[in-house]
């Protein structure tokens, strides 16, 4: 091997280092972000499936009229009251799980988009008088930040 071959190989190694390494880093970071976004969307989809399952529970318990606006003024039997509290407890657990897995104070736009659906669900439910009345019992032992968030949503719903 003469001196020019060594210089050529050295030049090529510099080119790989200067161009190839940053390019590989950029691809790695891009793939990592895509994978993270896919994982976030997968978490969101699992939560959405759980809410869909919850809606089936509501349908199975349609006698409680949990989608009716004036249902809190209806006289319920003890058994219906207990079922309603259990359903509200399931809902709070689902909201807490969504809060812990998705919510952050400062969210990137795609995460805000995912959270906004959950916020809509929460707003719908905290506007219900019977749900608000059950909250003191339902929030016992829940995550403190989640509890603050729900109470903030309750306060905003009354405005």
N, CA and C atoms as an extended XYZ file, in Angstrom:
477
Properties=species:S:1:pos:R:3:atomname:S:1:resname:S:1:resid:I:1 pbc="F F F"
N         0.845       -1.172        0.000 N   UNK     1
C         0.000        0.000        0.000 CA  UNK     1
C         0.888        1.231        0.000 C   UNK     1
N         0.669        2.121       -0.944 N   UNK     2
C         1.475        3.339       -0.935 CA  UNK     2
C         0.789        4.434       -0.156 C   UNK     2
N         1.438        5.564       -0.049 N   UNK     3
C         0.989        6.659        0.800 CA  UNK     3
C        -0.373        7.215        0.359 C   UNK     3
N        -0.679        7.254       -0.918 N   UNK     4
C        -1.945        7.796       -1.391 CA  UNK     4
C        -3.124        6.914       -0.977 C   UNK     4
N        -2.915        5.606       -0.915 N   UNK     5
C        -3.986        4.718       -0.450 CA  UNK     5
C        -4.318        4.997        1.019 C   UNK     5
N        -3.303        5.217        1.812 N   UNK     6
C        -3.517        5.528        3.222 CA  UNK     6
C        -4.245        6.857        3.367 C   UNK     6
N        -3.847        7.845        2.576 N   UNK     7
C        -4.505        9.158        2.615 CA  UNK     7
C        -5.974        9.034        2.186 C   UNK     7
N        -6.218        8.212        1.175 N   UNK     8
C        -7.592        8.028        0.694 CA  UNK     8
C        -8.458        7.396        1.785 C   UNK     8
N        -7.944        6.342        2.420 N   UNK     9
C        -8.683        5.695        3.495 CA  UNK     9
C        -8.895        6.636        4.673 C   UNK     9
N        -7.920        7.424        4.967 N   UNK    10
C        -8.034        8.400        6.067 CA  UNK    10
C        -9.090        9.444        5.734 C   UNK    10
N        -9.087        9.929        4.503 N   UNK    11
C       -10.080       10.907        4.067 CA  UNK    11
C       -11.486       10.304        4.142 C   UNK    11
N       -11.612        9.069        3.680 N   UNK    12
C       -12.919        8.411        3.744 CA  UNK    12
C       -13.387        8.226        5.189 C   UNK    12
N       -12.460        7.909        6.086 N   UNK    13
C       -12.856        7.758        7.492 CA  UNK    13
C       -13.317        9.085        8.075 C   UNK    13
N       -12.701       10.183        7.658 N   UNK    14
C       -13.136       11.512        8.111 CA  UNK    14
C       -14.536       11.837        7.575 C   UNK    14
N       -14.761       11.489        6.308 N   UNK    15
C       -16.074       11.741        5.698 CA  UNK    15
C       -17.148       10.955        6.450 C   UNK    15
N       -16.882        9.692        6.748 N   UNK    16
C       -17.840        8.875        7.487 CA  UNK    16
C       -18.092        9.477        8.862 C   UNK    16
N       -17.013        9.926        9.515 N   UNK    17
C       -17.150       10.502       10.847 CA  UNK    17
C       -17.938       11.808       10.801 C   UNK    17
N       -17.632       12.656        9.847 N   UNK    18
C       -18.265       13.978        9.782 CA  UNK    18
C       -19.698       13.900        9.269 C   UNK    18
N       -19.965       13.034        8.317 N   UNK    19
C       -21.302       12.978        7.719 CA  UNK    19
C       -22.115       11.798        8.271 C   UNK    19
N       -21.529       10.638        8.292 N   UNK    20
C       -22.258        9.426        8.668 CA  UNK    20
C       -22.688        9.392       10.115 C   UNK    20
N       -21.807        9.760       11.026 N   UNK    21
C       -22.144        9.707       12.451 CA  UNK    21
C       -23.294       10.652       12.810 C   UNK    21
N       -23.238       11.932       12.415 N   UNK    22
C       -24.398       12.801       12.718 CA  UNK    22
C       -25.691       12.289       12.067 C   UNK    22
N       -25.569       11.773       10.840 N   UNK    23
C       -26.744       11.227       10.154 CA  UNK    23
C       -27.330       10.055       10.947 C   UNK    23
N       -26.473        9.176       11.445 N   UNK    24
C       -26.932        8.030       12.245 CA  UNK    24
C       -27.588        8.503       13.537 C   UNK    24
N       -27.038        9.520       14.153 N   UNK    25
C       -27.613       10.067       15.387 CA  UNK    25
C       -28.996       10.654       15.102 C   UNK    25
N       -29.125       11.387       14.014 N   UNK    26
C       -30.414       11.985       13.641 CA  UNK    26
C       -31.456       10.891       13.402 C   UNK    26
N       -31.085        9.840       12.707 N   UNK    27
C       -32.014        8.736       12.452 CA  UNK    27
C       -32.398        8.056       13.760 C   UNK    27
N       -31.430        7.850       14.652 N   UNK    28
C       -31.712        7.230       15.943 CA  UNK    28
C       -32.702        8.065       16.745 C   UNK    28
N       -32.482        9.377       16.811 N   UNK    29
C       -33.373       10.268       17.562 CA  UNK    29
C       -34.769       10.274       16.939 C   UNK    29
N       -34.830       10.324       15.626 N   UNK    30
C       -36.127       10.315       14.934 CA  UNK    30
C       -36.889        9.022       15.215 C   UNK    30
N       -36.210        7.898       15.124 N   UNK    31
C       -36.854        6.612       15.406 CA  UNK    31
C       -37.313        6.530       16.853 C   UNK    31
N       -36.490        7.051       17.763 N   UNK    32
C       -36.846        7.038       19.185 CA  UNK    32
C       -38.113        7.851       19.425 C   UNK    32
N       -38.207        9.022       18.801 N   UNK    33
C       -39.404        9.870       18.962 CA  UNK    33
C       -40.640        9.192       18.395 C   UNK    33
N       -40.494        8.585       17.226 N   UNK    34
C       -41.633        7.877       16.623 CA  UNK    34
C       -42.092        6.728       17.510 C   UNK    34
N       -41.114        5.987       18.046 N   UNK    35
C       -41.457        4.864       18.919 CA  UNK    35
C       -42.163        5.354       20.177 C   UNK    35
N       -41.684        6.442       20.740 N   UNK    36
C       -42.309        7.001       21.945 CA  UNK    36
C       -43.723        7.482       21.646 C   UNK    36
N       -43.908        8.143       20.517 N   UNK    37
C       -45.243        8.610       20.143 CA  UNK    37
C       -46.174        7.422       19.915 C   UNK    37
N       -45.672        6.363       19.289 N   UNK    38
C       -46.489        5.158       19.085 CA  UNK    38
C       -46.887        4.543       20.422 C   UNK    38
N       -45.953        4.527       21.380 N   UNK    39
C       -46.263        3.985       22.708 CA  UNK    39
C       -47.325        4.833       23.397 C   UNK    39
N       -47.228        6.171       23.280 N   UNK    40
C       -48.227        7.053       23.877 CA  UNK    40
C       -49.595        6.815       23.256 C   UNK    40
N       -49.630        6.659       21.942 N   UNK    41
C       -50.897        6.426       21.268 CA  UNK    41
C       -51.466        5.049       21.623 C   UNK    41
N       -50.583        4.082       21.845 N   UNK    42
C       -51.033        2.755       22.267 CA  UNK    42
C       -51.658        2.811       23.658 C   UNK    42
N       -51.036        3.576       24.557 N   UNK    43
C       -51.592        3.768       25.903 CA  UNK    43
C       -52.957        4.437       25.792 C   UNK    43
N       -53.033        5.462       24.959 N   UNK    44
C       -54.296        6.159       24.766 CA  UNK    44
C       -55.356        5.197       24.231 C   UNK    44
N       -54.984        4.352       23.272 N   UNK    45
C       -55.953        3.421       22.687 CA  UNK    45
C       -56.457        2.419       23.724 C   UNK    45
N       -55.555        1.933       24.572 N   UNK    46
C       -55.984        1.006       25.633 CA  UNK    46
C       -56.953        1.702       26.585 C   UNK    46
N       -56.657        2.957       26.921 N   UNK    47
C       -57.558        3.709       27.804 CA  UNK    47
C       -58.905        3.952       27.124 C   UNK    47
N       -58.865        4.273       25.846 N   UNK    48
C       -60.111        4.492       25.096 CA  UNK    48
C       -60.943        3.208       25.067 C   UNK    48
N       -60.272        2.074       24.919 N   UNK    49
C       -60.980        0.784       24.948 CA  UNK    49
C       -61.623        0.556       26.316 C   UNK    49
N       -60.914        0.938       27.362 N   UNK    50
C       -61.466        0.788       28.712 CA  UNK    50
C       -62.683        1.693       28.900 C   UNK    50
N       -62.631        2.905       28.338 N   UNK    51
C       -63.795        3.790       28.451 CA  UNK    51
C       -64.960        3.215       27.648 C   UNK    51
N       -64.655        2.615       26.524 N   UNK    52
C       -65.702        1.966       25.731 CA  UNK    52
C       -66.350        0.827       26.526 C   UNK    52
N       -65.517        0.055       27.229 N   UNK    53
C       -66.047       -1.001       28.103 CA  UNK    53
C       -66.910       -0.398       29.208 C   UNK    53
N       -66.480        0.749       29.721 N   UNK    54
C       -67.251        1.440       30.755 CA  UNK    54
C       -68.624        1.855       30.210 C   UNK    54
N       -68.645        2.324       28.981 N   UNK    55
C       -69.924        2.718       28.385 CA  UNK    55
C       -70.857        1.516       28.228 C   UNK    55
N       -70.293        0.354       28.005 N   UNK    56
C       -71.125       -0.850       27.955 CA  UNK    56
C       -71.750       -1.122       29.327 C   UNK    56
N       -70.999       -0.858       30.378 N   UNK    57
C       -71.542       -1.002       31.739 CA  UNK    57
C       -72.699       -0.022       31.930 C   UNK    57
N       -72.535        1.191       31.412 N   UNK    58
C       -73.619        2.182       31.496 CA  UNK    58
C       -74.862        1.686       30.760 C   UNK    58
N       -74.641        1.099       29.617 N   UNK    59
C       -75.764        0.579       28.836 CA  UNK    59
C       -76.467       -0.557       29.578 C   UNK    59
N       -75.672       -1.432       30.195 N   UNK    60
C       -76.242       -2.543       30.954 CA  UNK    60
C       -77.019       -2.050       32.182 C   UNK    60
N       -76.699       -0.854       32.634 N   UNK    61
C       -77.360       -0.269       33.803 CA  UNK    61
C       -78.159        0.971       33.403 C   UNK    61
N       -78.825        0.870       32.288 N   UNK    62
C       -79.559        2.022       31.756 CA  UNK    62
C       -80.684        2.489       32.674 C   UNK    62
N       -81.124        1.616       33.575 N   UNK    63
C       -82.180        2.021       34.507 CA  UNK    63
C       -81.699        3.138       35.447 C   UNK    63
N       -80.391        3.331       35.545 N   UNK    64
C       -79.858        4.399       36.403 CA  UNK    64
C       -79.881        5.762       35.709 C   UNK    64
N       -80.104        5.738       34.413 N   UNK    65
C       -80.200        6.958       33.609 CA  UNK    65
C       -78.984        7.873       33.812 C   UNK    65
N       -77.808        7.302       33.664 N   UNK    66
C       -76.589        8.062       33.911 CA  UNK    66
C       -76.223        9.022       32.777 C   UNK    66
N       -76.929        8.951       31.668 N   UNK    67
C       -76.718        9.924       30.609 CA  UNK    67
C       -77.823       10.971       30.555 C   UNK    67
N       -78.810       10.849       31.420 N   UNK    68
C       -79.901       11.821       31.469 CA  UNK    68
C       -79.512       12.976       32.375 C   UNK    68
N       -79.908       14.171       31.985 N   UNK    69
C       -79.536       15.349       32.770 CA  UNK    69
C       -80.237       15.418       34.116 C   UNK    69
N       -81.476       15.029       34.188 N   UNK    70
C       -82.238       15.167       35.429 CA  UNK    70
C       -82.321       13.878       36.235 C   UNK    70
N       -81.437       12.950       35.966 N   UNK    71
C       -81.542       11.658       36.640 CA  UNK    71
C       -81.199       11.744       38.120 C   UNK    71
N       -80.462       12.771       38.534 N   UNK    72
C       -80.082       12.863       39.947 CA  UNK    72
C       -81.292       13.172       40.834 C   UNK    72
N       -82.381       13.632       40.248 N   UNK    73
C       -83.580       13.953       41.028 CA  UNK    73
C       -84.535       12.759       41.125 C   UNK    73
N       -84.227       11.695       40.384 N   UNK    74
C       -85.051       10.481       40.426 CA  UNK    74
C       -84.830        9.731       41.719 C   UNK    74
N       -85.863        9.146       42.218 N   UNK    75
C       -85.775        8.325       43.429 CA  UNK    75
C       -85.263        6.949       43.027 C   UNK    75
N       -84.158        6.531       43.645 N   UNK    76
C       -83.558        5.243       43.332 CA  UNK    76
C       -83.696        4.293       44.522 C   UNK    76
N       -83.717        3.018       44.209 N   UNK    77
C       -83.722        2.022       45.280 CA  UNK    77
C       -82.316        1.937       45.865 C   UNK    77
N       -82.191        1.295       47.015 N   UNK    78
C       -80.876        1.115       47.633 CA  UNK    78
C       -79.924        0.356       46.701 C   UNK    78
N       -80.453       -0.639       46.020 N   UNK    79
C       -79.642       -1.428       45.095 CA  UNK    79
C       -79.155       -0.556       43.933 C   UNK    79
N       -80.018        0.308       43.419 N   UNK    80
C       -79.626        1.203       42.326 CA  UNK    80
C       -78.584        2.214       42.800 C   UNK    80
N       -78.747        2.723       44.001 N   UNK    81
C       -77.778        3.670       44.563 CA  UNK    81
C       -76.404        3.014       44.676 C   UNK    81
N       -76.393        1.774       45.144 N   UNK    82
C       -75.122        1.059       45.278 CA  UNK    82
C       -74.477        0.815       43.915 C   UNK    82
N       -75.272        0.415       42.932 N   UNK    83
C       -74.733        0.198       41.585 CA  UNK    83
C       -74.160        1.488       41.009 C   UNK    83
N       -74.883        2.586       41.250 N   UNK    84
C       -74.415        3.875       40.744 CA  UNK    84
C       -73.072        4.246       41.372 C   UNK    84
N       -72.934        4.053       42.677 N   UNK    85
C       -71.667        4.368       43.344 CA  UNK    85
C       -70.531        3.482       42.828 C   UNK    85
N       -70.822        2.221       42.572 N   UNK    86
C       -69.801        1.319       42.022 CA  UNK    86
C       -69.383        1.782       40.627 C   UNK    86
N       -70.348        2.187       39.835 N   UNK    87
C       -70.057        2.680       38.492 CA  UNK    87
C       -69.229        3.967       38.575 C   UNK    87
N       -69.594        4.863       39.476 N   UNK    88
C       -68.815        6.088       39.661 CA  UNK    88
C       -67.394        5.771       40.127 C   UNK    88
N       -67.254        4.753       40.970 N   UNK    89
C       -65.931        4.351       41.442 CA  UNK    89
C       -65.088        3.811       40.282 C   UNK    89
N       -65.692        3.008       39.416 N   UNK    90
C       -64.996        2.521       38.225 CA  UNK    90
C       -64.547        3.688       37.351 C   UNK    90
N       -65.426        4.662       37.218 N   UNK    91
C       -65.121        5.834       36.395 CA  UNK    91
C       -63.957        6.637       36.974 C   UNK    91
N       -63.976        6.856       38.273 N   UNK    92
C       -62.874        7.597       38.915 CA  UNK    92
C       -61.561        6.847       38.732 C   UNK    92
N       -61.586        5.536       38.866 N   UNK    93
C       -60.373        4.744       38.665 CA  UNK    93
C       -59.850        4.887       37.242 C   UNK    93
N       -60.760        4.884       36.288 N   UNK    94
C       -60.374        5.053       34.889 CA  UNK    94
C       -59.814        6.446       34.648 C   UNK    94
N       -60.463        7.468       35.201 N   UNK    95
C       -59.955        8.834       35.061 CA  UNK    95
C       -58.578        8.981       35.695 C   UNK    95
N       -58.398        8.369       36.860 N   UNK    96
C       -57.091        8.468       37.529 CA  UNK    96
C       -56.013        7.783       36.693 C   UNK    96
N       -56.329        6.645       36.150 N   UNK    97
C       -55.369        5.934       35.317 CA  UNK    97
C       -55.002        6.780       34.091 C   UNK    97
N       -55.989        7.379       33.452 N   UNK    98
C       -55.728        8.239       32.300 CA  UNK    98
C       -54.890        9.442       32.714 C   UNK    98
N       -55.212       10.029       33.862 N   UNK    99
C       -54.476       11.190       34.360 CA  UNK    99
C       -53.008       10.827       34.577 C   UNK    99
N       -52.767        9.729       35.228 N   UNK   100
C       -51.392        9.331       35.548 CA  UNK   100
C       -50.603        8.984       34.283 C   UNK   100
N       -51.249        8.336       33.326 N   UNK   101
C       -50.540        7.889       32.129 CA  UNK   101
C       -50.419        8.944       31.039 C   UNK   101
N       -51.342        9.895       30.986 N   UNK   102
C       -51.361       10.834       29.857 CA  UNK   102
C       -51.096       12.284       30.268 C   UNK   102
N       -51.654       12.723       31.395 N   UNK   103
C       -51.632       14.139       31.737 CA  UNK   103
C       -50.262       14.604       32.229 C   UNK   103
N       -49.884       15.797       31.776 N   UNK   104
C       -48.711       16.514       32.280 CA  UNK   104
C       -49.062       17.995       32.271 C   UNK   104
N       -48.429       18.738       33.158 N   UNK   105
C       -48.690       20.180       33.197 CA  UNK   105
C       -48.378       20.832       31.851 C   UNK   105
N       -47.199       20.535       31.316 N   UNK   106
C       -46.791       21.098       30.019 CA  UNK   106
C       -46.682       19.947       29.030 C   UNK   106
N       -47.715       19.829       28.198 N   UNK   107
C       -47.775       18.721       27.244 CA  UNK   107
C       -47.441       19.213       25.841 C   UNK   107
N       -46.744       18.377       25.076 N   UNK   108
C       -46.570       18.708       23.661 CA  UNK   108
C       -47.925       18.629       22.955 C   UNK   108
N       -48.058       19.261       21.802 N   UNK   109
C       -49.358       19.314       21.106 CA  UNK   109
C       -50.021       17.956       20.882 C   UNK   109
N       -49.274       16.941       20.469 N   UNK   110
C       -49.914       15.642       20.209 CA  UNK   110
C       -50.434       15.025       21.504 C   UNK   110
N       -49.775       15.273       22.622 N   UNK   111
C       -50.238       14.738       23.901 CA  UNK   111
C       -51.457       15.518       24.390 C   UNK   111
N       -51.472       16.833       24.143 N   UNK   112
C       -52.651       17.641       24.490 CA  UNK   112
C       -53.870       17.129       23.747 C   UNK   112
N       -53.650       16.761       22.491 N   UNK   113
C       -54.750       16.233       21.678 CA  UNK   113
C       -55.298       14.956       22.306 C   UNK   113
N       -54.407       14.092       22.773 N   UNK   114
C       -54.839       12.852       23.406 CA  UNK   114
C       -55.565       13.133       24.720 C   UNK   114
N       -55.073       14.088       25.493 N   UNK   115
C       -55.667       14.382       26.796 CA  UNK   115
C       -57.015       15.089       26.654 C   UNK   115
N       -57.197       15.887       25.619 N   UNK   116
C       -58.420       16.697       25.504 CA  UNK   116
C       -59.686       15.828       25.510 C   UNK   116
N       -59.617       14.640       24.962 N   UNK   117
C       -60.773       13.735       24.987 CA  UNK   117
C       -61.111       13.365       26.423 C   UNK   117
N       -60.085       13.046       27.208 N   UNK   118
C       -60.311       12.686       28.612 CA  UNK   118
C       -60.847       13.871       29.393 C   UNK   118
N       -60.351       15.035       29.082 N   UNK   119
C       -60.848       16.230       29.755 CA  UNK   119
C       -62.333       16.436       29.440 C   UNK   119
N       -62.714       16.178       28.199 N   UNK   120
C       -64.136       16.271       27.834 CA  UNK   120
C       -64.982       15.285       28.637 C   UNK   120
N       -64.495       14.049       28.779 N   UNK   121
C       -65.217       13.056       29.581 CA  UNK   121
C       -65.355       13.537       31.031 C   UNK   121
N       -64.267       14.033       31.583 N   UNK   122
C       -64.278       14.493       32.975 CA  UNK   122
C       -65.267       15.639       33.137 C   UNK   122
N       -65.244       16.589       32.227 N   UNK   123
C       -66.167       17.733       32.298 CA  UNK   123
C       -67.613       17.248       32.248 C   UNK   123
N       -67.889       16.301       31.348 N   UNK   124
C       -69.256       15.765       31.265 CA  UNK   124
C       -69.705       15.234       32.619 C   UNK   124
N       -68.848       14.445       33.262 N   UNK   125
C       -69.241       13.792       34.504 CA  UNK   125
C       -69.267       14.743       35.700 C   UNK   125
N       -68.331       15.677       35.782 N   UNK   126
C       -68.341       16.575       36.955 CA  UNK   126
C       -69.497       17.570       36.894 C   UNK   126
N       -70.127       17.712       35.767 N   UNK   127
C       -71.308       18.565       35.684 CA  UNK   127
C       -72.538       17.887       36.301 C   UNK   127
N       -72.451       16.591       36.501 N   UNK   128
C       -73.563       15.851       37.110 CA  UNK   128
C       -73.554       16.067       38.617 C   UNK   128
N       -74.666       16.496       39.141 N   UNK   129
C       -74.783       16.755       40.576 CA  UNK   129
C       -74.540       15.495       41.404 C   UNK   129
N       -75.101       14.361       40.975 N   UNK   130
C       -74.934       13.129       41.750 CA  UNK   130
C       -73.472       12.657       41.750 C   UNK   130
N       -72.778       12.880       40.662 N   UNK   131
C       -71.362       12.511       40.601 CA  UNK   131
C       -70.554       13.414       41.531 C   UNK   131
N       -70.822       14.711       41.475 N   UNK   132
C       -70.109       15.654       42.360 CA  UNK   132
C       -70.346       15.316       43.827 C   UNK   132
N       -71.584       14.967       44.174 N   UNK   133
C       -71.891       14.626       45.573 CA  UNK   133
C       -71.145       13.370       46.025 C   UNK   133
N       -70.890       12.460       45.099 N   UNK   134
C       -70.194       11.213       45.447 CA  UNK   134
C       -68.677       11.400       45.504 C   UNK   134
N       -68.159       12.493       44.952 N   UNK   135
C       -66.709       12.674       44.866 CA  UNK   135
C       -65.961       12.594       46.195 C   UNK   135
N       -66.458       13.178       47.278 N   UNK   136
C       -65.678       13.060       48.527 CA  UNK   136
C       -65.358       11.617       48.896 C   UNK   136
N       -66.304       10.716       48.714 N   UNK   137
C       -66.051        9.294       48.985 CA  UNK   137
C       -65.140        8.682       47.925 C   UNK   137
N       -65.387        9.056       46.680 N   UNK   138
C       -64.661        8.452       45.566 CA  UNK   138
C       -63.190        8.850       45.530 C   UNK   138
N       -62.874       10.039       45.992 N   UNK   139
C       -61.501       10.537       45.892 CA  UNK   139
C       -60.614       10.156       47.069 C   UNK   139
N       -61.178        9.484       48.059 N   UNK   140
C       -60.375        9.049       49.206 CA  UNK   140
C       -59.336        8.046       48.718 C   UNK   140
N       -58.077        8.318       49.030 N   UNK   141
C       -56.997        7.405       48.669 CA  UNK   141
C       -56.486        7.532       47.250 C   UNK   141
N       -57.062        8.440       46.486 N   UNK   142
C       -56.598        8.610       45.106 CA  UNK   142
C       -55.339        9.482       45.078 C   UNK   142
N       -54.666        9.487       43.950 N   UNK   143
C       -53.458       10.280       43.761 CA  UNK   143
C       -53.748       11.748       44.099 C   UNK   143
N       -52.913       12.388       44.941 N   UNK   144
C       -53.187       13.765       45.361 CA  UNK   144
C       -53.279       14.759       44.193 C   UNK   144
N       -52.406       14.613       43.197 N   UNK   145
C       -52.458       15.524       42.052 CA  UNK   145
C       -53.732       15.299       41.239 C   UNK   145
N       -54.124       14.059       41.100 N   UNK   146
C       -55.365       13.750       40.398 CA  UNK   146
C       -56.553       14.344       41.150 C   UNK   146
N       -56.555       14.189       42.461 N   UNK   147
C       -57.639       14.733       43.283 CA  UNK   147
C       -57.748       16.248       43.082 C   UNK   147
N       -56.604       16.940       43.094 N   UNK   148
C       -56.607       18.401       42.871 CA  UNK   148
C       -57.155       18.736       41.490 C   UNK   148
N       -56.758       17.954       40.506 N   UNK   149
C       -57.216       18.196       39.143 CA  UNK   149
C       -58.734       18.050       39.041 C   UNK   149
N       -59.263       16.974       39.603 N   UNK   150
C       -60.714       16.741       39.546 CA  UNK   150
C       -61.456       17.871       40.258 C   UNK   150
N       -60.969       18.255       41.425 N   UNK   151
C       -61.637       19.331       42.173 CA  UNK   151
C       -61.564       20.654       41.410 C   UNK   151
N       -60.464       20.877       40.706 N   UNK   152
C       -60.352       22.076       39.862 CA  UNK   152
C       -61.385       22.023       38.741 C   UNK   152
N       -61.573       20.839       38.166 N   UNK   153
C       -62.564       20.688       37.091 CA  UNK   153
C       -63.975       20.890       37.630 C   UNK   153
N       -64.230       20.444       38.835 N   UNK   154
C       -65.526       20.669       39.467 CA  UNK   154
C       -65.779       22.156       39.628 C   UNK   154
N       -64.770       22.875       40.141 N   UNK   155
C       -64.904       24.322       40.341 CA  UNK   155
C       -65.147       25.029       39.018 C   UNK   155
N       -64.443       24.618       37.983 N   UNK   156
C       -64.631       25.247       36.658 CA  UNK   156
C       -65.995       24.926       36.069 C   UNK   156
N       -66.520       23.767       36.361 N   UNK   157
C       -67.818       23.389       35.795 CA  UNK   157
C       -68.963       24.183       36.417 C   UNK   157
N       -68.736       24.732       37.601 N   UNK   158
C       -69.774       25.513       38.280 CA  UNK   158
C       -69.774       26.971       37.829 C   UNK   158
N       -68.705       27.368       37.150 N   UNK   159
C       -68.589       28.778       36.726 CA  UNK   159
C       -69.498       29.093       35.580 C   UNK   159
